[in-house]
């Protein structure tokens, strides 16, 4: 898996379009006592063309390691698998992944309470990712 640094976040979010994608699987892993890993398996749209391929659907795996906080809650009135709005950020030394983000005003930066108010979010020290492009080995 590829490690994502805070400086790479803007280009990563531009390359992979999370809104409109699908949440395929969510795993909460406990590899050691008092250690939590959260893994999101998604199908998203790629917006930047890779060499020799056309932009299209990509299976994306986001893995948060060193998770310090998370919440996964399903409300009956919410869509179950379609991601309506998403946000990935780096605040206070933690990466946050939020799959039901609230809309922000133009120019407004997401704050910690914007992530914590979500029903589907996790915050961890390391963010790793892997893209699986269908048809390529």
Beta strands, then each sheet from edge to edge (+ up, - down):
strand 1: 2-4
strand 2: 16-29
strand 3: 37-46
strand 4: 57-72
strand 5: 87-91
strand 6: 94-98
strand 7: 120-132
sheet 1: 1+ 7- 4+ 3- 2+
sheet 2: 1+ 7- 6+ 5-
end
